[in-house]
Amino acid sequence: MRMTEVYQIGRRVDAYVPASRSFVPAALVALVLSMLSTIATAQNQNVIRVETELVSFEVRATDAEGKPVSGLSASDFRVFENGSERKIDFFQPMTRPLGKRPLAVVFALDVSGSMTEAELERLRTSLGEFARRLEGPDAYFSVLTFAMDVKTVVPFTNRRERLIDRLGRLRHDRDGLSTHAYDAVDAAVRTIVRNGPKAAAGQIPQRAVIVITDGFPVGDVVSSRTVIERANTAGVSVHSVILPSFSRLDRGKRPVITPFEASRLTELTGGISILATEKSLDPILSRLAAAIDESYVLAFYPEPGDKNEFRSVKIESVQGYEIKQNRSGYKLED
């Protein structure tokens, strides 16, 4: 991720001594001019423009009960690259005293025949509350639907009322013969990269995709492995809400593991996978909103080297909290 930081400390001071008939000792004039010149030089030297490639990781810390931990600082984390500890050069929580970091969230909603109208109605009523919790001038939301095709229902907007209004256009795909879940996540990642908020003014935006599906992808063009690689490169965390399916052989006692869960797409992008066992999606989306709201971004300057080399990165908590990071490492960008 390319970041440009400009530090402006003070202004240029131009020394000017007007002509005067009053007697001023030459030594005093020389001293004043020398001091002003020194100040001007020092201030000009403090105008620094830094342009560098920061390697960033979105991380979440949870306690023994699985609850997000807030209020952490850079000193609460340790970063290891290929086993060697690295200095944290940039740190920022999602929520700060002066506001939140920029946020881009894309919902990818399964509207295939496998989802009922009642489940779609639950989506409409729950997504608005999710956006309310995270809304802000730099929080952007978009909605895609997928069945046989991937469609954009709501382009990126930071206006919750517009999001809610557009959600009324959700429609069930009664003729859907396939469920392109991986294609939808891939489209969501590309949407974030193209149209989401960019790094600026010393802030790295958080990027997330939330997939709500029954977990049985069919007919995808893009593989789950490719989606994971693209999400890692873009710094996107993929969260999933799985509508449970049950096996007749087990008499409906336990939900079956779906292909989407088995792909580990959520796990390998630092996301959360939640089984929707309750009728209301509100508690689930509230949990996801809390996870997003209590995350942190860590970044460091990479050492030069082979751009084809994959560098493994492990982030640990000094206090022993469980850490989830949005990718396991990186390659140098061209």
Phi and psi restraints in degrees (value plus and minus 20) as a CYANA .aco file:
   2 ARG   PHI    -110.0   -70.0
   2 ARG   PSI     104.1   144.1
   3 MET   PHI    -142.9  -102.9
   3 MET   PSI     119.4   159.4
   4 THR   PHI    -140.7  -100.7
   4 THR   PSI     102.4   142.4
   5 GLU   PHI    -138.1   -98.1
   5 GLU   PSI     113.2   153.2
   6 VAL   PHI    -138.4   -98.4
   6 VAL   PSI     102.2   142.2
   7 TYR   PHI    -127.5   -87.5
   7 TYR   PSI      98.5   138.5
   8 GLN   PHI    -137.3   -97.3
   8 GLN   PSI      90.1   130.1
   9 ILE   PHI    -137.2   -97.2
   9 ILE   PSI      88.9   128.9
  10 GLY   PHI      59.0    99.0
  10 GLY   PSI     159.1   199.1
  11 ARG   PHI    -145.4  -105.4
  11 ARG   PSI     144.0   184.0
  12 ARG   PHI     -86.8   -46.8
  12 ARG   PSI     116.3   156.3
  13 VAL   PHI    -131.2   -91.2
  13 VAL   PSI      97.5   137.5
  14 ASP   PHI    -120.9   -80.9
  14 ASP   PSI      99.2   139.2
  15 ALA   PHI    -100.1   -60.1
  15 ALA   PSI     108.9   148.9
  16 TYR   PHI    -159.6  -119.6
  16 TYR   PSI     103.1   143.1
  17 VAL   PHI    -134.5   -94.5
  17 VAL   PSI      90.6   130.6
  18 PRO   PHI     -89.3   -49.3
  18 PRO   PSI     135.3   175.3
  19 ALA   PHI     -88.6   -48.6
  19 ALA   PSI     121.5   161.5
  20 SER   PHI    -169.3  -129.3
  20 SER   PSI     127.4   167.4
  21 ARG   PHI    -104.6   -64.6
  21 ARG   PSI     -31.6     8.4
  22 SER   PHI     -90.1   -50.1
  22 SER   PSI     129.1   169.1
  23 PHE   PHI    -101.0   -61.0
  23 PHE   PSI     102.8   142.8
  24 VAL   PHI    -145.0  -105.0
  24 VAL   PSI     104.6   144.6
  25 PRO   PHI     -76.3   -36.3
  25 PRO   PSI     116.0   156.0
  26 ALA   PHI     -79.9   -39.9
  26 ALA   PSI     -54.5   -14.5
  27 ALA   PHI     -84.8   -44.8
  27 ALA   PSI     -57.8   -17.8
  28 LEU   PHI     -88.7   -48.7
  28 LEU   PSI     -61.5   -21.5
  29 VAL   PHI     -80.3   -40.3
  29 VAL   PSI     -65.1   -25.1
  30 ALA   PHI     -81.9   -41.9
  30 ALA   PSI     -58.7   -18.7
  31 LEU   PHI     -85.5   -45.5
  31 LEU   PSI     -65.0   -25.0
  32 VAL   PHI     -82.2   -42.2
  32 VAL   PSI     -65.7   -25.7
  33 LEU   PHI     -81.5   -41.5
  33 LEU   PSI     -59.0   -19.0
  34 SER   PHI     -84.6   -44.6
  34 SER   PSI     -62.8   -22.8
  35 MET   PHI     -84.9   -44.9
  35 MET   PSI     -65.3   -25.3
  36 LEU   PHI     -84.8   -44.8
  36 LEU   PSI     -57.5   -17.5
  37 SER   PHI     -84.6   -44.6
  37 SER   PSI     -59.8   -19.8
  38 THR   PHI     -84.5   -44.5
  38 THR   PSI     -63.1   -23.1
  39 ILE   PHI     -82.5   -42.5
  39 ILE   PSI     -65.1   -25.1
  40 ALA   PHI     -81.8   -41.8
  40 ALA   PSI     -62.5   -22.5
  41 THR   PHI     -84.2   -44.2
  41 THR   PSI     -64.6   -24.6
  42 ALA   PHI     -83.8   -43.8
  42 ALA   PSI     -60.7   -20.7
  43 GLN   PHI     -87.8   -47.8
  43 GLN   PSI     -58.8   -18.8
  44 ASN   PHI     -85.0   -45.0
  44 ASN   PSI     -54.2   -14.2
  45 GLN   PHI     -91.1   -51.1
  45 GLN   PSI     -40.8    -0.8
  46 ASN   PHI    -107.2   -67.2
  46 ASN   PSI     -20.3    19.7
  47 VAL   PHI    -108.2   -68.2
  47 VAL   PSI      79.7   119.7
  48 ILE   PHI    -137.9   -97.9
  48 ILE   PSI     112.6   152.6
  49 ARG   PHI    -132.1   -92.1
  49 ARG   PSI     100.2   140.2
  50 VAL   PHI    -138.2   -98.2
  50 VAL   PSI     104.1   144.1
  51 GLU   PHI    -149.0  -109.0
  51 GLU   PSI      95.6   135.6
  52 THR   PHI    -171.4  -131.4
  52 THR   PSI     146.3   186.3
  53 GLU   PHI    -112.1   -72.1
  53 GLU   PSI      90.8   130.8
  54 LEU   PHI    -114.2   -74.2
  54 LEU   PSI     113.5   153.5
  55 VAL   PHI    -113.7   -73.7
  55 VAL   PSI      95.1   135.1
  56 SER   PHI    -133.8   -93.8
  56 SER   PSI     130.4   170.4
  57 PHE   PHI    -155.8  -115.8
  57 PHE   PSI     109.8   149.8
  58 GLU   PHI    -107.1   -67.1
  58 GLU   PSI     108.3   148.3
  59 VAL   PHI    -152.1  -112.1
  59 VAL   PSI     133.2   173.2
  60 ARG   PHI    -151.0  -111.0
  60 ARG   PSI     120.2   160.2
  61 ALA   PHI    -133.7   -93.7
  61 ALA   PSI     113.8   153.8
  62 THR   PHI    -147.9  -107.9
  62 THR   PSI     129.5   169.5
  63 ASP   PHI    -105.4   -65.4
  63 ASP   PSI    -191.4  -151.4
  64 ALA   PHI     -83.4   -43.4
  64 ALA   PSI     -42.2    -2.2
  65 GLU   PHI    -114.2   -74.2
  65 GLU   PSI     -16.5    23.5
  66 GLY   PHI      61.9   101.9
  66 GLY   PSI      -7.8    32.2
  67 LYS   PHI    -108.8   -68.8
  67 LYS   PSI     121.2   161.2
  68 PRO   PHI     -80.8   -40.8
  68 PRO   PSI     122.4   162.4
  69 VAL   PHI    -125.2   -85.2
  69 VAL   PSI     103.6   143.6
  70 SER   PHI    -125.9   -85.9
  70 SER   PSI     152.4   192.4
  71 GLY   PHI      56.3    96.3
  71 GLY   PSI      -3.2    36.8
  72 LEU   PHI    -104.9   -64.9
  72 LEU   PSI     139.9   179.9
  73 SER   PHI    -145.8  -105.8
  73 SER   PSI     156.5   196.5
  74 ALA   PHI     -79.1   -39.1
  74 ALA   PSI     -53.2   -13.2
  75 SER   PHI     -89.4   -49.4
  75 SER   PSI     -30.5     9.5
  76 ASP   PHI    -107.5   -67.5
  76 ASP   PSI     -20.8    19.2
  77 PHE   PHI    -144.9  -104.9
  77 PHE   PSI     134.1   174.1
  78 ARG   PHI    -149.3  -109.3
  78 ARG   PSI     118.0   158.0
  79 VAL   PHI    -138.5   -98.5
  79 VAL   PSI     110.2   150.2
  80 PHE   PHI    -143.0  -103.0
  80 PHE   PSI     108.9   148.9
  81 GLU   PHI    -134.0   -94.0
  81 GLU   PSI      98.6   138.6
  82 ASN   PHI      30.2    70.2
  82 ASN   PSI      17.2    57.2
  83 GLY   PHI      70.1   110.1
  83 GLY   PSI     -32.3     7.7
  84 SER   PHI    -122.3   -82.3
  84 SER   PSI     115.4   155.4
  85 GLU   PHI     -90.1   -50.1
  85 GLU   PSI     118.6   158.6
  86 ARG   PHI    -136.6   -96.6
  86 ARG   PSI     130.5   170.5
  87 LYS   PHI     -96.1   -56.1
  87 LYS   PSI     117.9   157.9
  88 ILE   PHI    -103.7   -63.7
  88 ILE   PSI      94.1   134.1
  89 ASP   PHI    -113.5   -73.5
  89 ASP   PSI     -37.2     2.8
  90 PHE   PHI    -167.5  -127.5
  90 PHE   PSI     114.3   154.3
  91 PHE   PHI    -165.5  -125.5
  91 PHE   PSI     118.5   158.5
  92 GLN   PHI    -179.1  -139.1
  92 GLN   PSI     105.9   145.9
  93 PRO   PHI     -96.5   -56.5
  93 PRO   PSI     143.0   183.0
  94 MET   PHI     -84.9   -44.9
  94 MET   PSI     -65.5   -25.5
  95 THR   PHI    -124.7   -84.7
  95 THR   PSI     106.9   146.9
  96 ARG   PHI    -146.4  -106.4
  96 ARG   PSI     143.3   183.3
  97 PRO   PHI     -75.4   -35.4
  97 PRO   PSI     -52.8   -12.8
  98 LEU   PHI    -114.5   -74.5
  98 LEU   PSI     -12.4    27.6
  99 GLY   PHI     114.4   154.4
  99 GLY   PSI    -188.9  -148.9
 100 LYS   PHI    -125.3   -85.3
 100 LYS   PSI     136.5   176.5
 101 ARG   PHI     -86.7   -46.7
 101 ARG   PSI     138.1   178.1
 102 PRO   PHI     -78.7   -38.7
 102 PRO   PSI     126.8   166.8
 103 LEU   PHI    -157.2  -117.2
 103 LEU   PSI     116.9   156.9
 104 ALA   PHI    -149.1  -109.1
 104 ALA   PSI      97.9   137.9
 105 VAL   PHI    -144.7  -104.7
 105 VAL   PSI     108.5   148.5
 106 VAL   PHI    -135.8   -95.8
 106 VAL   PSI     104.5   144.5
 107 PHE   PHI    -109.1   -69.1
 107 PHE   PSI     109.7   149.7
 108 ALA   PHI    -133.7   -93.7
 108 ALA   PSI      89.2   129.2
 109 LEU   PHI    -128.3   -88.3
 109 LEU   PSI     108.8   148.8
 110 ASP   PHI     -99.7   -59.7
 110 ASP   PSI      92.4   132.4
 111 VAL   PHI    -134.9   -94.9
 111 VAL   PSI       4.5    44.5
 112 SER   PHI     -91.6   -51.6
 112 SER   PSI     154.0   194.0
 113 GLY   PHI     -81.4   -41.4
 113 GLY   PSI     -35.3     4.7
 114 SER   PHI     -96.2   -56.2
 114 SER   PSI     -32.0     8.0
 115 MET   PHI    -123.6   -83.6
 115 MET   PSI     119.7   159.7
 116 THR   PHI    -106.9   -66.9
 116 THR   PSI     144.0   184.0
 117 GLU   PHI     -82.9   -42.9
 117 GLU   PSI     -55.7   -15.7
 118 ALA   PHI     -83.0   -43.0
 118 ALA   PSI     -59.5   -19.5
 119 GLU   PHI     -87.4   -47.4
 119 GLU   PSI     -57.4   -17.4
 120 LEU   PHI     -85.0   -45.0
 120 LEU   PSI     -58.4   -18.4
 121 GLU   PHI     -85.6   -45.6
 121 GLU   PSI     -55.9   -15.9
 122 ARG   PHI     -82.8   -42.8
 122 ARG   PSI     -56.9   -16.9
 123 LEU   PHI     -83.2   -43.2
 123 LEU   PSI     -66.2   -26.2
 124 ARG   PHI     -78.6   -38.6
 124 ARG   PSI     -61.1   -21.1
 125 THR   PHI    -100.3   -60.3
 125 THR   PSI     -40.0     0.0
 126 SER   PHI    -114.2   -74.2
 126 SER   PSI     -53.6   -13.6
 127 LEU   PHI     -86.7   -46.7
 127 LEU   PSI     -52.8   -12.8
 128 GLY   PHI     -83.8   -43.8
 128 GLY   PSI     -60.4   -20.4
 129 GLU   PHI     -87.9   -47.9
 129 GLU   PSI     -57.0   -17.0
 130 PHE   PHI     -80.0   -40.0
 130 PHE   PSI     -67.5   -27.5
 131 ALA   PHI     -84.8   -44.8
 131 ALA   PSI     -54.6   -14.6
 132 ARG   PHI     -80.6   -40.6
 132 ARG   PSI     -60.2   -20.2
 133 ARG   PHI     -87.2   -47.2
 133 ARG   PSI     -53.9   -13.9
 134 LEU   PHI    -125.5   -85.5
 134 LEU   PSI     -17.8    22.2
 135 GLU   PHI     -85.7   -45.7
 135 GLU   PSI     132.8   172.8
 136 GLY   PHI     157.6   197.6
 136 GLY   PSI     148.3   188.3
 137 PRO   PHI     -81.3   -41.3
 137 PRO   PSI     -46.3    -6.3
 138 ASP   PHI    -128.7   -88.7
 138 ASP   PSI      -2.1    37.9
 139 ALA   PHI    -125.0   -85.0
 139 ALA   PSI      97.0   137.0
 140 TYR   PHI    -136.6   -96.6
 140 TYR   PSI     117.0   157.0
 141 PHE   PHI    -146.0  -106.0
 141 PHE   PSI     124.1   164.1
 142 SER   PHI    -159.2  -119.2
 142 SER   PSI     135.2   175.2
 143 VAL   PHI    -151.0  -111.0
 143 VAL   PSI     107.1   147.1
 144 LEU   PHI    -134.8   -94.8
 144 LEU   PSI     128.4   168.4
 145 THR   PHI    -138.6   -98.6
 145 THR   PSI     135.0   175.0
 146 PHE   PHI    -167.3  -127.3
 146 PHE   PSI     124.8   164.8
 147 ALA   PHI    -172.7  -132.7
 147 ALA   PSI    -126.6   -86.6
 148 MET   PHI     -94.1   -54.1
 148 MET   PSI     -48.5    -8.5
 149 ASP   PHI    -147.3  -107.3
 149 ASP   PSI     139.1   179.1
 150 VAL   PHI    -123.4   -83.4
 150 VAL   PSI     105.2   145.2
 151 LYS   PHI    -147.9  -107.9
 151 LYS   PSI     124.5   164.5
 152 THR   PHI    -110.4   -70.4
 152 THR   PSI      96.3   136.3
 153 VAL   PHI    -112.5   -72.5
 153 VAL   PSI     -59.8   -19.8
 154 VAL   PHI    -151.3  -111.3
 154 VAL   PSI      90.7   130.7
 155 PRO   PHI     -84.8   -44.8
 155 PRO   PSI     146.8   186.8
 156 PHE   PHI     -72.5   -32.5
 156 PHE   PSI     109.7   149.7
 157 THR   PHI    -166.6  -126.6
 157 THR   PSI     128.6   168.6
 158 ASN   PHI    -127.7   -87.7
 158 ASN   PSI      -3.1    36.9
 159 ARG   PHI    -130.2   -90.2
 159 ARG   PSI      92.2   132.2
 160 ARG   PHI     -83.7   -43.7
 160 ARG   PSI     -56.7   -16.7
 161 GLU   PHI     -83.8   -43.8
 161 GLU   PSI     -53.6   -13.6
 162 ARG   PHI     -90.2   -50.2
 162 ARG   PSI     -59.4   -19.4
 163 LEU   PHI     -79.6   -39.6
 163 LEU   PSI     -67.8   -27.8
 164 ILE   PHI     -83.5   -43.5
 164 ILE   PSI     -60.2   -20.2
 165 ASP   PHI     -82.6   -42.6
 165 ASP   PSI     -64.3   -24.3
 166 ARG   PHI     -90.0   -50.0
 166 ARG   PSI     -46.9    -6.9
 167 LEU   PHI     -84.8   -44.8
 167 LEU   PSI     -39.9     0.1
 168 GLY   PHI     -86.9   -46.9
 168 GLY   PSI     -30.9     9.1
 169 ARG   PHI    -109.7   -69.7
 169 ARG   PSI     -20.3    19.7
 170 LEU   PHI     -81.3   -41.3
 170 LEU   PSI     112.6   152.6
 171 ARG   PHI    -153.1  -113.1
 171 ARG   PSI     124.5   164.5
 172 HIS   PHI     -95.9   -55.9
 172 HIS   PSI     115.2   155.2
 173 ASP   PHI    -111.6   -71.6
 173 ASP   PSI      70.7   110.7
 174 ARG   PHI     -88.7   -48.7
 174 ARG   PSI     -44.9    -4.9
 175 ASP   PHI    -118.5   -78.5
 175 ASP   PSI     -11.3    28.7
 176 GLY   PHI     -84.6   -44.6
 176 GLY   PSI     104.3   144.3
 177 LEU   PHI    -127.3   -87.3
 177 LEU   PSI     -19.6    20.4
 178 SER   PHI    -168.5  -128.5
 178 SER   PSI     144.3   184.3
 179 THR   PHI    -153.8  -113.8
 179 THR   PSI      77.2   117.2
 180 HIS   PHI    -105.5   -65.5
 180 HIS   PSI      47.9    87.9
 181 ALA   PHI     -88.5   -48.5
 181 ALA   PSI     -65.1   -25.1
 182 TYR   PHI     -87.9   -47.9
 182 TYR   PSI     -57.8   -17.8
 183 ASP   PHI     -82.1   -42.1
 183 ASP   PSI     -56.8   -16.8
 184 ALA   PHI     -87.4   -47.4
 184 ALA   PSI     -63.3   -23.3
 185 VAL   PHI     -84.8   -44.8
 185 VAL   PSI     -59.9   -19.9
 186 ASP   PHI     -81.6   -41.6
 186 ASP   PSI     -62.8   -22.8
 187 ALA   PHI     -84.7   -44.7
 187 ALA   PSI     -57.2   -17.2
 188 ALA   PHI     -85.3   -45.3
 188 ALA   PSI     -62.2   -22.2
 189 VAL   PHI     -82.0   -42.0
 189 VAL   PSI     -65.3   -25.3
 190 ARG   PHI     -85.1   -45.1
 190 ARG   PSI     -54.8   -14.8
 191 THR   PHI     -83.2   -43.2
 191 THR   PSI     -62.7   -22.7
 192 ILE   PHI     -83.8   -43.8
 192 ILE   PSI     -64.3   -24.3
 193 VAL   PHI     -83.8   -43.8
 193 VAL   PSI     -62.6   -22.6
 194 ARG   PHI     -97.3   -57.3
 194 ARG   PSI     -64.9   -24.9
 195 ASN   PHI    -136.7   -96.7
 195 ASN   PSI     -27.4    12.6
 196 GLY   PHI     -97.1   -57.1
 196 GLY   PSI     147.7   187.7
 197 PRO   PHI     -82.4   -42.4
 197 PRO   PSI     123.2   163.2
 198 LYS   PHI    -120.5   -80.5
 198 LYS   PSI     144.8   184.8
 199 ALA   PHI     -86.4   -46.4
 199 ALA   PSI     107.7   147.7
 200 ALA   PHI    -182.5  -142.5
 200 ALA   PSI     135.5   175.5
 201 ALA   PHI      33.0    73.0
 201 ALA   PSI      19.9    59.9
 202 GLY   PHI      51.3    91.3
 202 GLY   PSI       3.8    43.8
 203 GLN   PHI    -147.8  -107.8
 203 GLN   PSI     117.5   157.5
 204 ILE   PHI    -127.9   -87.9
 204 ILE   PSI      99.6   139.6
 205 PRO   PHI     -89.5   -49.5
 205 PRO   PSI     129.4   169.4
 206 GLN   PHI    -107.4   -67.4
 206 GLN   PSI     118.0   158.0
 207 ARG   PHI    -143.8  -103.8
 207 ARG   PSI     108.9   148.9
 208 ALA   PHI    -166.3  -126.3
 208 ALA   PSI     127.1   167.1
 209 VAL   PHI    -140.5  -100.5
 209 VAL   PSI     114.6   154.6
 210 ILE   PHI    -138.1   -98.1
 210 ILE   PSI      94.0   134.0
 211 VAL   PHI    -120.2   -80.2
 211 VAL   PSI     109.3   149.3
 212 ILE   PHI    -139.1   -99.1
 212 ILE   PSI      93.3   133.3
 213 THR   PHI    -176.4  -136.4
 213 THR   PSI     147.5   187.5
 214 ASP   PHI    -103.2   -63.2
 214 ASP   PSI     -27.3    12.7
 215 GLY   PHI      66.7   106.7
 215 GLY   PSI      -3.8    36.2
 216 PHE   PHI    -140.5  -100.5
 216 PHE   PSI      60.2   100.2
 217 PRO   PHI     -85.8   -45.8
 217 PRO   PSI     119.8   159.8
 218 VAL   PHI    -162.6  -122.6
 218 VAL   PSI     109.8   149.8
 219 GLY   PHI      63.7   103.7
 219 GLY   PSI      -5.2    34.8
 220 ASP   PHI     -86.9   -46.9
 220 ASP   PSI     126.7   166.7
 221 VAL   PHI    -106.7   -66.7
 221 VAL   PSI     -59.1   -19.1
 222 VAL   PHI    -114.1   -74.1
 222 VAL   PSI     117.0   157.0
 223 SER   PHI    -101.2   -61.2
 223 SER   PSI     139.7   179.7
 224 SER   PHI     -82.8   -42.8
 224 SER   PSI     -55.9   -15.9
 225 ARG   PHI     -82.9   -42.9
 225 ARG   PSI     -63.1   -23.1
 226 THR   PHI     -84.3   -44.3
 226 THR   PSI     -59.8   -19.8
 227 VAL   PHI     -82.9   -42.9
 227 VAL   PSI     -61.9   -21.9
 228 ILE   PHI     -81.3   -41.3
 228 ILE   PSI     -65.0   -25.0
 229 GLU   PHI     -82.3   -42.3
 229 GLU   PSI     -63.8   -23.8
 230 ARG   PHI     -88.9   -48.9
 230 ARG   PSI     -57.5   -17.5
 231 ALA   PHI     -86.3   -46.3
 231 ALA   PSI     -61.3   -21.3
 232 ASN   PHI     -81.9   -41.9
 232 ASN   PSI     -64.7   -24.7
 233 THR   PHI     -82.0   -42.0
 233 THR   PSI     -57.7   -17.7
 234 ALA   PHI    -106.1   -66.1
 234 ALA   PSI     -25.8    14.2
 235 GLY   PHI      50.2    90.2
 235 GLY   PSI      16.2    56.2
 236 VAL   PHI    -124.7   -84.7
 236 VAL   PSI     110.3   150.3
 237 SER   PHI    -113.6   -73.6
 237 SER   PSI     114.6   154.6
 238 VAL   PHI    -129.6   -89.6
 238 VAL   PSI      97.4   137.4
 239 HIS   PHI    -124.0   -84.0
 239 HIS   PSI     132.4   172.4
 240 SER   PHI    -156.8  -116.8
 240 SER   PSI     121.6   161.6
 241 VAL   PHI    -135.9   -95.9
 241 VAL   PSI      93.9   133.9
 242 ILE   PHI    -120.6   -80.6
 242 ILE   PSI     102.3   142.3
 243 LEU   PHI    -100.7   -60.7
 243 LEU   PSI      97.7   137.7
 244 PRO   PHI     -86.7   -46.7
 244 PRO   PSI     128.0   168.0
 245 SER   PHI    -142.6  -102.6
 245 SER   PSI     128.3   168.3
 246 PHE   PHI    -144.5  -104.5
 246 PHE   PSI     128.3   168.3
 247 SER   PHI    -112.1   -72.1
 247 SER   PSI     116.1   156.1
 248 ARG   PHI     -85.5   -45.5
 248 ARG   PSI     -50.8   -10.8
 249 LEU   PHI     -84.2   -44.2
 249 LEU   PSI     -49.1    -9.1
 250 ASP   PHI    -116.8   -76.8
 250 ASP   PSI     -12.6    27.4
 251 ARG   PHI      36.8    76.8
 251 ARG   PSI      11.9    51.9
 252 GLY   PHI      48.0    88.0
 252 GLY   PSI       3.3    43.3
 253 LYS   PHI     -99.8   -59.8
 253 LYS   PSI     -60.8   -20.8
 254 ARG   PHI    -149.7  -109.7
 254 ARG   PSI     119.3   159.3
 255 PRO   PHI     -84.4   -44.4
 255 PRO   PSI     125.2   165.2
 256 VAL   PHI    -100.8   -60.8
 256 VAL   PSI     132.7   172.7
 257 ILE   PHI     -95.3   -55.3
 257 ILE   PSI     103.5   143.5
 258 THR   PHI    -106.7   -66.7
 258 THR   PSI     139.4   179.4
 259 PRO   PHI     -78.5   -38.5
 259 PRO   PSI     -55.4   -15.4
 260 PHE   PHI     -83.6   -43.6
 260 PHE   PSI     -62.8   -22.8
 261 GLU   PHI     -85.9   -45.9
 261 GLU   PSI     -61.1   -21.1
 262 ALA   PHI     -85.7   -45.7
 262 ALA   PSI     -43.0    -3.0
 263 SER   PHI     -89.7   -49.7
 263 SER   PSI     -38.7     1.3
 264 ARG   PHI      44.3    84.3
 264 ARG   PSI       0.9    40.9
 265 LEU   PHI     -79.4   -39.4
 265 LEU   PSI     -64.1   -24.1
 266 THR   PHI     -86.2   -46.2
 266 THR   PSI     -67.4   -27.4
 267 GLU   PHI     -80.2   -40.2
 267 GLU   PSI     -64.1   -24.1
 268 LEU   PHI    -100.4   -60.4
 268 LEU   PSI     -21.5    18.5
 269 THR   PHI    -135.3   -95.3
 269 THR   PSI      -8.9    31.1
 270 GLY   PHI      57.2    97.2
 270 GLY   PSI      -0.9    39.1
 271 GLY   PHI    -112.9   -72.9
 271 GLY   PSI    -196.7  -156.7
 272 ILE   PHI    -137.3   -97.3
 272 ILE   PSI     116.8   156.8
 273 SER   PHI    -132.8   -92.8
 273 SER   PSI     105.6   145.6
 274 ILE   PHI    -145.5  -105.5
 274 ILE   PSI     114.2   154.2
 275 LEU   PHI    -108.5   -68.5
 275 LEU   PSI     104.0   144.0
 276 ALA   PHI    -104.6   -64.6
 276 ALA   PSI      59.8    99.8
 277 THR   PHI    -107.5   -67.5
 277 THR   PSI     -32.0     8.0
 278 GLU   PHI    -118.8   -78.8
 278 GLU   PSI     137.9   177.9
 279 LYS   PHI     -88.6   -48.6
 279 LYS   PSI     -56.7   -16.7
 280 SER   PHI    -110.8   -70.8
 280 SER   PSI     117.1   157.1
 281 LEU   PHI    -108.7   -68.7
 281 LEU   PSI     -26.8    13.2
 282 ASP   PHI     -77.4   -37.4
 282 ASP   PSI     -68.7   -28.7
 283 PRO   PHI     -82.2   -42.2
 283 PRO   PSI     -54.3   -14.3
 284 ILE   PHI     -89.0   -49.0
 284 ILE   PSI     -68.9   -28.9
 285 LEU   PHI     -88.0   -48.0
 285 LEU   PSI     -49.5    -9.5
 286 SER   PHI     -84.9   -44.9
 286 SER   PSI     -59.4   -19.4
 287 ARG   PHI     -85.2   -45.2
 287 ARG   PSI     -61.3   -21.3
 288 LEU   PHI     -86.1   -46.1
 288 LEU   PSI     -59.4   -19.4
 289 ALA   PHI     -82.7   -42.7
 289 ALA   PSI     -59.8   -19.8
 290 ALA   PHI     -84.8   -44.8
 290 ALA   PSI     -60.1   -20.1
 291 ALA   PHI     -83.1   -43.1
 291 ALA   PSI     -60.5   -20.5
 292 ILE   PHI     -89.1   -49.1
 292 ILE   PSI     -61.8   -21.8
 293 ASP   PHI     -89.8   -49.8
 293 ASP   PSI     -44.1    -4.1
 294 GLU   PHI    -127.9   -87.9
 294 GLU   PSI       8.3    48.3
 295 SER   PHI    -115.7   -75.7
 295 SER   PSI     151.0   191.0
 296 TYR   PHI    -157.1  -117.1
 296 TYR   PSI     133.2   173.2
 297 VAL   PHI    -135.7   -95.7
 297 VAL   PSI     111.0   151.0
 298 LEU   PHI    -137.0   -97.0
 298 LEU   PSI     123.1   163.1
 299 ALA   PHI    -168.0  -128.0
 299 ALA   PSI     135.1   175.1
 300 PHE   PHI    -169.5  -129.5
 300 PHE   PSI     142.5   182.5
 301 TYR   PHI    -102.8   -62.8
 301 TYR   PSI     103.4   143.4
 302 PRO   PHI     -95.2   -55.2
 302 PRO   PSI     129.0   169.0
 303 GLU   PHI     -96.4   -56.4
 303 GLU   PSI     125.9   165.9
 304 PRO   PHI     -84.8   -44.8
 304 PRO   PSI     133.4   173.4
 305 GLY   PHI     150.0   190.0
 305 GLY   PSI    -182.9  -142.9
 306 ASP   PHI     -88.1   -48.1
 306 ASP   PSI     103.5   143.5
 307 LYS   PHI     -93.9   -53.9
 307 LYS   PSI     -33.9     6.1
 308 ASN   PHI    -110.9   -70.9
 308 ASN   PSI     -25.4    14.6
 309 GLU   PHI    -102.9   -62.9
 309 GLU   PSI     109.2   149.2
 310 PHE   PHI    -105.5   -65.5
 310 PHE   PSI     106.6   146.6
 311 ARG   PHI    -126.6   -86.6
 311 ARG   PSI      97.6   137.6
 312 SER   PHI     -97.4   -57.4
 312 SER   PSI     113.9   153.9
 313 VAL   PHI    -146.6  -106.6
 313 VAL   PSI     110.1   150.1
 314 LYS   PHI    -144.7  -104.7
 314 LYS   PSI     109.5   149.5
 315 ILE   PHI    -131.3   -91.3
 315 ILE   PSI     109.7   149.7
 316 GLU   PHI    -141.9  -101.9
 316 GLU   PSI     136.1   176.1
 317 SER   PHI    -117.0   -77.0
 317 SER   PSI     111.8   151.8
 318 VAL   PHI     -83.3   -43.3
 318 VAL   PSI     -55.5   -15.5
 319 GLN   PHI    -105.9   -65.9
 319 GLN   PSI     -21.7    18.3
 320 GLY   PHI      68.7   108.7
 320 GLY   PSI      -5.3    34.7
 321 TYR   PHI     -89.2   -49.2
 321 TYR   PSI     135.2   175.2
 322 GLU   PHI     -95.8   -55.8
 322 GLU   PSI     114.1   154.1
 323 ILE   PHI    -136.0   -96.0
 323 ILE   PSI     112.5   152.5
 324 LYS   PHI    -136.4   -96.4
 324 LYS   PSI     110.2   150.2
 325 GLN   PHI    -140.2  -100.2
 325 GLN   PSI     133.4   173.4
 326 ASN   PHI     -98.8   -58.8
 326 ASN   PSI     -26.7    13.3
 327 ARG   PHI    -180.6  -140.6
 327 ARG   PSI     137.7   177.7
 328 SER   PHI    -112.1   -72.1
 328 SER   PSI     -22.8    17.2
 329 GLY   PHI     151.1   191.1
 329 GLY   PSI    -181.8  -141.8
 330 TYR   PHI    -180.9  -140.9
 330 TYR   PSI     145.7   185.7
 331 LYS   PHI    -140.3  -100.3
 331 LYS   PSI     129.2   169.2
 332 LEU   PHI     -83.7   -43.7
 332 LEU   PSI     117.3   157.3
 333 GLU   PHI    -101.5   -61.5
 333 GLU   PSI     130.4   170.4
